Amino acid sequence: MFRAKFVALLRASGSVDGALMNTLFSKNWVVYAKRPFGGPKQVIEYLGRYTHKVAISNHRIKEVTDKEVRFA
């Protein structure tokens, strides 16, 4: 059910081509979800710690061109 709803939303967005859609339906999906221990607020705080991190901080970026990014 999760896969069908997720793929339906992707299809409705128009951002996924037909070949990728076929691939999504040809694979078995394993969705593991359980009730959060502390409630929704704790889940949002937990995810926020990971989704709002900077991958490469500005001081590490040395050069940006049309084809590459150099960083230390």
N, C-alpha and C positions, 0 to 999 in steps of 0.2 A: 504494500500500500504506500509506504514511504517513497519508494522509487517511482511509482506511477505519478504521485502528486508532484514530486520534485522535478521529474522530467517534463510533466505538463506545464509547470511554471517556466522552465527553460524554453520549451517550445513556444509558449505564449510571448516570451520576451523577444523572440526572433534573433537571439544572439548566438544560437548554436546551429551548425549546418547538419544536413541529413546524415552524413557519414558518422559524425560523432553521436548522433541520436541512435543510430543502429548499434554502435559500439556500446553505448550505455545500456541498451536493452539486451545485448548478447552476453553480458557478464552477470553472474550472481552477486547480489549485494548482501552484505551482512551489516545490519544496523544494530548497534548495541546502545541502548538507552535505558537508564534507570532513573528513578525519582531522585532528585538532588537531596543530599543529606540535610542541609541547612535551610533550604528554600530558595526561591528565585533570586533574592538579593545577593546571597553568597555566591551563586553561580555567576551572576553578572560581574561581581567583584573579581572572581577567579579568572574569568575569561578576559576581563579588562587588563589584567596584569600582562597578558600575552599578546593581545591584539593591538595594544597601543604602544608597543616598544618600537624604537627606531632600529632598523636593520643595520644601517651604517651611518654613524653620526657624521655631521657636516665636517668636523675637523679631520676626519680620516679620508675624506674625498680629496684627491690630489688634482684630478683632471677629468673633464667630461667632454667627449667629442660626439659626433654623429654616430660613431661605430663602437665606442668603448667608454668605460669608466675605469679610471685608475684610482685605487685607494690603498691605504697602508693599514 
